[in-house]
Amino acid sequence: MMSYRVHAVAIVSWIMLCASGITLGGEALVVPTSGEAFRATLDSAAGGKLQFKGATGGRELAIERLATWGEFNEPITGRAVILSDGGLLIAPQVRIENEQLLATSSDARTTSLPLELVAGVIVRVPADRALFDRWLARVLSAGGETDRLLLDNGDELTGTVAGLTDSGVTLEAGGEKTDIAFDKLAVVIFNPTLTHKTKPVGLRCLVGLADGTRLIALELTADHDRARLKLAGGASFETASEAIVCLQPLGGQAVYLSDLKPASFKHIPFLTLEWPYQNDRTVLAGQLRAGGKLFAKGIGIHSPARITYELPNTFERFESLVAVDAETNSRGSVVFRVFTDDGSGKLVERFTSPVVRGGEPALAVSVSLVGIKRLTLLVDYADHGDELDHADWLNARLLP
């Protein structure tokens, strides 16, 4: 791999949208950390306050009190640049110049990213979402000490990426250089020992764009024409403000279970196959999907299993959506249960779902946590034993 220097990650205080009277996207559901959800457009923001405009008028909401606004989109076309922090940037054209990856978007904006912030590139977004997820997982979990090229025919080449243009990749191996056109290439994986793997901490935000881009912003500014995101490692990204379709703050009042270490986890195999739980992924390590929607946060669990969390602070509520993941193609059936413990060691069942089957929309769960010290989530099988029981606790979070 070409040599480059690892940049220190700047720990930046969160987001201030500097705008006046703007509309950053269409009307979408605003879910605050307390109070009722409502539909609105993101009208303006300043000083850490978001101003929403809905049918009943305007409403201001502090950024840290936002759970979600809008929904994430799936990428459909283009090249997918996978960042080392898990972010995803969709761009029709990519190339490497002077140890920077340059990604040019459909509106002709070019983003320059230090190579140590880039884990890999999926050269064409496939129509098969399961295949896209496998490639995404392959890039983010890559090992070894070389660059790798995954070809369309299933072959894999290792060496050093000596060049990347709009048309293909030059790979150097054994003292020889070989040009591989993008039409024969599926995925470029950069040497994982040279990528910057430090994850951002503190108050930050997942920002979703209309083209399926999903980035972790340490800071976001926007006016009625342009939005600018500050990313890890000092990189920045610019886009049209109207392209923003989803915001999901992390490190605010909402605490996601997938960001916590459980006190215990137990899966009981129906026969012999054991299934671990997955944070922010399905049990097959795919992206979380249910009811035609894509989710960035949640827990994937296979029945029958239970997972328990010691609550780190005082919380008022546990909220989640529950579903059988779309990867089962409308198969699988489970029952979701929530138990709490006030510290006495006695489990109290607080929620039991009806049988939830694959293909059905997600079901909302809300449980009071007042006086509770321990939270247990349980998934049990229903029809046909544990067959394809890929259960999702979507956006499972603790709220004040």
ROTI-923031 format. One record per atom (N, C-alpha, C): x, y, z; residue in one letter. Coordinates in steps of 0.1 Angstrom, whole numbers, plus 5000, padded with zeros to 4 digits. Atoms other than C-alpha are relative to their C-alpha. Example, Ala and Ser with C-alpha at 12.3 -4.5 7.8 and 13.67 -1.06 7.14 Angstrom:
<recs>
500949885000a512349555078a500950125000a499149895000s513749895071s499250115008s
</recs>
This chain:
<recs>
500949885000m500050005000m500950125000m499249885000m501350354993m500050065015m499849954987s502750515024s499250125003s500749884995y500750765044y500050015015y499949974985r500650915079r498650005006r501250004993v497850845103v499750135007v500449874994h496051165113h499449975014h500750014987a494951215149a498650034999a501449975001v491251205154v499750125009v500449884992a489951545165a498749975008a501250024992i487451515194i499350145000i500649875003v485051785183v498650005007v501349994994s482051905203s498950004989s501050035011w478751825185w499550124994w500749945011i476651985160i499450135003i500949884999m475352335155m499650034985m500549975013l473252385124l499850154999l500149865001c473752745115c499250044988c500949975011a470752825094a498850095005a501149914997s467753055092s498949984990s501250025009g464352965078g500249904989g499750105011i465652665058i499149885002i500650134999t464052335050t501049904995t498950095003l466652055051l499549874993l500550125006g464451785038g498450005000g501450015000g460851675033g499449975014g500650034988e458351615061e500349865004e499750144995a459351315083a499750005015a500350024986l458751175117l501150045009l499049964990v460551345146v499749935013v500250084988v461051115176v500950075010v499249944989p462251315207p500349895010p499750094989t463751145237t499049995011t501150004991s460751245257s498950074993s501149935007g457251345246g499649924988g500650075012e455151245216e500850034987e499449985014a456551195181a499150094992a500849915009f455351435154f500750014987f499549995014r455751485117r500350154997r499649865002a457651795106a501250004990a498849985008t460351935083t501050075010t499049944993l463652045097l500150144994l500149865006d463252425093d501250085002d498849934998s466252575109s500749955013s499350044988a468852535137a501150105003a498949914996a471252745157a500349975015a499750014985g473052725191g499649875006g500350134995g472452355194g498549975001g501550025000k468652395189k499549974986k500650035012l466652245161l498650064999l501449955002q463552415148q499349924989q500850085010f460952195132f498750074997f501249945004k457952305113k499049904995k501050105003g454852095112g498650064997g501349955004a451152125104a499450085012a500549924989t450452265139t500950115004t499149894997g453252515138g501449965003g498650034997g456852535149g500349945013g499650064987r458652345176r501549995001r498650004998e462152375190e500449885008e499650124993l464152075202l501550015001l498650004998a467652065217a500549874993a499550115008i469851835196i500249875008i499850124992e470751605225e498749935004e501350064997r466951545230r499349944988r500550075012l466451415195l500449865000l499650145002a466251045191a500249974985a499850015014t465651035153t499150104993t500849935009w464351245125w500249944986w499950065013g463551085092g500449855000g499650145002e464650745078e501249994991e498850025009f467850615062f499549934987f500350065013n467750535025n501049894997n499150105005e469250235008e500850064988e499449965012p471950304982p499549924988p500650075011i470850214947i501149994989i499050005010t473650304923t501350075005t498749934996g477250434923g501049915006g499050074992r480350334941r499850035015r500249994985a480250284979a501450015006a498749994993v483250424997v499749975015v500250054987i483450255031i501150065009i499149934991l485050465059l500449915011l499550084989s487050315087s499250015013s500949994988d484550445113d498649944997d501250065003g481750255095g499150084991g500849925008g480450545075g500049954985g500250045014l479250505039l499850124991l500149895009l479750755011l499749954986l500450055014i477950694977i500550114990i499549915010a479650854947a500149934987a499950065014p479550784909p501449984996p498750015004q483250834906q501050025012q498949994990v486350774928v501349984993v498650015004r490050804923r501050035011r499049974990i493250834943i501150094994i498949915004e495651124940e500750055013e499249954989n498451214964n499549955014n500450074987e497350964991e498750055005e501449964996q493851104991q499049934991q501050065008l490750924979l499050124997l500949895005l488651174958l498749944995l501350055004a484951094956a499250114994a500849905007t482851294931t498649965000t501450034999s479151304938s499350044987s500849975012s476351334912s499850154998s500149855002d476151714918d501450064998d498749955004a479851744909a500850055012a499249964988r481051804945r501049895002r499050094997t484351634953t500450005014t499650014986t485151504987t501449935000t498750054999s488851444996s500249945014s499850084988l489551175022l501449945001l498750064998p492951075036p499849854999p500250155002l493450705027l499949925013l500150074987e493850605063e498650005006e501449994995l490250695068l499149914991l500850085009v489050465040v500349855001v499850144998a488550095046a499949924986a500150065013g487550005010g498950064991g500949955010v485350064980v499249884994v500850095008i482449864966i499850074987i499949925013v482849954929v498650024993v501449985005r479149904920r499049955011r501050044991v476249894944v499149894993v500850105007p474549564936p498550015004p501450014997a470749514934a499749915012a500250104989d471049224958d500550065013d499649934987r471049384993r500849905009r499250094992a472349065009a501449994996a498650005005l475349064986l500750135004l499449874995f475949434994f500449995014f499750014986d475849355031d501249915002d498850094998r478349065027r501250074996r498849935004w480749285009w500350115010w499849904989l480249565035l500749945012l499550064988a480949325063a501449954997a498750055004r483949175044r501050125001r499149885000v485549525041v500350045015v499849954986l484949625078l500649905009l499450104991s486149295092s501349944994s498950055007a489149255069a501249995009a498750024993g492449115082g501150004990g498950015009g495849065067g500850135000g499149895001e498649315058e500250054986e499949955014t498049385021t498650054996t501349965006d495449544999d499549874993d500650115006r492949304984r499050054989r501049975010l490849304952l499149874999l501050115002l487649084950l499550024986l500549995014l486849014914l498649954999l501350055003d483448954899d499949854999d500050155002n484348594891n500349925013n499850074987g485048514928g501550005003g498650014997d488848534925d500450125009d499549904991e490848734950e501550034997e498649965003l494148924943l500550085012l499449924990t496549064969t501250074995t498949925004g499249324966g499950145006g500149854997t499549704967t499350074990t500849925010v497049934951v501050124997v499049905004a499450154931a499350114993a500849905007g496650354914g498549965000g501450025001l492950404913l499450124992l500549905009t491250594885t498549984999t501450025003d487650644873d499749874993d500250125008s488050334852s500449875006s499550124994g489950084873g501150025010g499050004989v492649984897v501349944994v498750065003t496449924892t500549935013t499550084989l497649644915l501549964998l498550035001e501449594921e500249875009e499750124993a502449244932a501249934993a498950075005g505749064928g500850084990g499249915009g507349364911g499350034987g500749985012e504749364884e498750085003e501349924999k501749604878k499049944991k501150055008t498449484866t498850105001t501149915000d495549704855d498749915000d501350075000i492049574864i498950104998i501149915003a489049744849a498949985011a501150014990f486049824872f499049904996f501150095004d483749604851d500449855003d499650144995k485749294863k500250005015k499749994986l486049414899l498850025008l501249984991a483649394928a500450095012a499749934988v485449524959v501550035001v498649974997v488749704968v500050015015v499849994985i489949645004i501450055002i498749944997f492749865016f500649935013f499250064989n495449725040n499450045013n500649964988p493649715073p501050055011p499149964990t496849765093t500450154998t499749865003l497150115077l498850095001l501249914998t493650235083t499850045014t500249944987h492650455112h498749955005h501250064995k490250255133k499450065012k500649944988t489550485162t498650054997t501449965002k485850535165k499750145007k500349874993p484450885173p499249975013p500750014987v483150935208v499350145003v500749884997g480951195225g498850034992g501349965007l477951375210l500450014985l499850015015r477851305172r498749964994r501350035007c475251225146c500249924988c500250075013l474450975119l499250084991l500749925010v473451175089v499849924987v500350075012g471651005061g499650094989g500349925012l471351145026l499149924990l501050065009a468851074998a500649884992a499350105008d471450864978d500549885007d499650114992g472050625007g501350025007g498849974992t475150795020t499650015015t500349994986r475350755058r501450025007r498749954995l478150945076l499850035015l499949964985i479150995113i500650145000i499549865000a479351375117a500350045014a499649944987l481251525146l499550145001l500549865000e479951865135e499350014986e500749975013l477351975109l499550145000l500549865002t476652325096t499250004987t500949995012a473952415071a499450134998a500849885004d472352705053d499049954990d501150045009h469552705028h500649944987h499550065012d471952595000d500949885003d498950094998r474752385015r500149955014r499750064987a475452145044a501549955000a498650054999r478952065056r500249925013r499850094989l479851775078l501549995003l498750024996k483051745098k500149855005k499950154998l484151375099l501349985009l498850044992a486751185120a501350034992a498749985007g490451265112g500150134993g499949875006g489651625102g499450014986g500650005013a487951525069a498750075000a501349935001s484951715057s499249964988s500850045011f482051655034f498950104998f501049905003e479751895016e498949944991e501150045008t476351845001t498950105000t501249915000a473052024992a499249975013a500850024988s471052075024s498849924998s501250075003e467951935008e500349854999e499750155001a469751595004a500049935013a500150064987i469651535041i498649955003i501350074998v466851285049v499849945014v500150074987c467751145083c501150065009c499049974989l469451255116l499849905011l500150094988q470151015145q501250035009q498949974991p472251165172p500549885009p499450104991l474650935192l500750075011l499449944989g475951015226g499250115007g500949904994g472951235235g499249935012g500850054989q470151155259q499649854998q500350145003a469250835241a501249915000a498950094998v471550545251v499649874993v500350125008y471550255226y500649875007y499550124994l471849905240l501249944992l499050065008s474049805211s501450075003s498849934996d476650055225d500549965014d499650054986l476749885259l500449854999l499650144998k478349565270k498949935009k501050074991p475649315283p500649945012p499650084989a475949165317a500149854998a500050155003s475048825303s499349984987s500750045012f473948655271f499949855000f500250145001k472548305267k499149964988k500850065011h471448125235h500049855003h500250144998i470047775238i499749944987i500250065014p470447585205p498849915000p501150095002f467347415192f500549864998f499350135001l469647135181l501550025005l498649984996t473447205181t500650144996t499549885005l473947535162l499850125010l500049894991e474847825185e500050134992e500149875006w474048185175w500450115010w499749894992p475848485190p499150124997p500849885004y474048825192y500950094992y499249905008q475149105169q499550145003q500349864998n475349475176n499950074987n500349925012d473849695149d500149924987d500050095011r473649395126r499049885003r500850124999t471449085120t500949895005t499250124996v472448745132v500949954989v499150045012l473948695097l500950114996l499149885001a475849025101a499650094988a500549905009g473649205076g499550125006g500649884995q472149545079q498649975005q501350024994l469049575100l498950054991l501149965008r465849585079r498749945004r501350064997a462149545086a498950104995a501049925005g458949675071g500450094989g499549915011g460749815041g500950115004g499249894995k462950035063k501449945004k498750034997l466650035070l500350075014l499749954987f467950075106f501550005003f498650004998a471450175117a500349955014a499850044986k471050085154k499149885004k500950114995g469749765171g500949885003g499450124996i470549415182i499449884992i500550125006g470249095162g500249885009g500050114991i469348785182i499249884993i500750125005h468348425172h499449935011h500750074989s465748245192s500649865002s500449934988p465748115218p501250065007p498949944993a467948355237a499650115009a500249894991r468148615264r501250085001r498949914998i470348915269i499750105011i500349924989t470649115301t501050125001t499249884998y471949475308y499950055014y500049924988e472949645340e499850144996e500249865004l471549995337l501050095006l498849924995p474450235340p499550135007p500549884993n472250535351n498549985003n501450004998t468750625360t499350034987t500749985013f466450595330f498549985003f501450004999e462750645326e499349894992e500750095009r461950415297r501049924991r499450085010f463050145274f499150004988f500750005012e461950175238e500749924989e499450085011s462449955208s498949974990s500850075010l460849825176l500449864999l499650145001v460749445173v499549944987v500550065012a460549245141a500949884997a499250105007v461848935122v500650074988v499349925010d464449075099d499649964985d500450025013a463749105062a500849904992a499150095007e466648885053e499449855000e500650145000t464448575061t499049984988t500950015011n462248655030n498649965006n501350024994s459048665052s499849865007s500150124992r459848345071r500550035014r499749984986g460548295108g498950055008g501149954991s458348355138s500549995014s499449994986v459248465174v499050075009v500749924990v457848605206v501050075007v499149924993f459548895222f499550035014f500449984986r459548945260r501150105006r499249914992v460949215283v499849985014v500150024986f461749155319f500950115007f499249914992t463049395346t500249955014t499650044986d464649365380d500450135007d499849884992d464549635406d501349995009d498850024992g467749505422g499849895011g500350114990s466049235444s500349864994s499850125006g466848965419g498849934994g501250055005k463248905410k499750064987k500349965014l462448915373l498550024999l501449965002v459149085364v499850014985v500249995014e457749035329e499150124998e500749875002r456749375316r499450014986r500650005014f456049305279f500149864994f500050125008t455049005258t499350034987t500649975013s454449035221s499149894996s500650115007p452048835200p501149934992p499050065009v453748595176v500350104989v499649915010v455748815153v500749924989v499650085011r456348665118r500850084990r499249945010g458748745090g499050074990g500849935009g457349005066g499050095006g501049914993e455149175092e500850135004e499349874995p455849545102p500549995014p499450004986a457849615133a498950055010a501049974989l455949635166l500750085010l499449914990a456649915191a499949945014a499950044986v457749835226v500450135009v499749904991s457750085255s499849955014s500050054986v458549985291v500650105010v499549914990s458950205322s501249935007s498850054993l462350175339l500250075013l499949934987v461550375370v500349905011v499650094989g463350205399g500649874995g499550135006i464849935376i501550014999i498550025000k468449815379k500549914989k499550105010r468549535353r498849984990r500950025011l466849485319l500449884992l499850125007t466449155302t499149994988t500850025012l465349095266l500149864996l500050155003l464248745256l499249994987l500650035013v463348605222v499849855001v500350145000d461548265220d499449964987d500650045013y460548065190y498549975001y501550025000a456948015179a499749894990a500350115009d456047825147d501349944995d498950075007h458347565132h501350015008h498849994992g460847575161g500850134997g499249885002d463747815155d500350034986d499749995015e463647805117e500050154996e499949865005l464848145104l499550105010l500549904990d464148325137d501050115002d499049895000h466348625129h499350125006h500749904992a464948855156a500850135001a499349864999d465749235156d499350085011d500549894991w465449475185w500550134994w499649895008l465549785164l499950135008l499949884993n466650115178n499849985015n500250034985a466649955213a500850105008a499349894993r467450245236r499450035014r500449954987l467250375271l499850155000l500349865002l465650715275l499750065014l500249944987p465550965304p498550035003p
</recs>
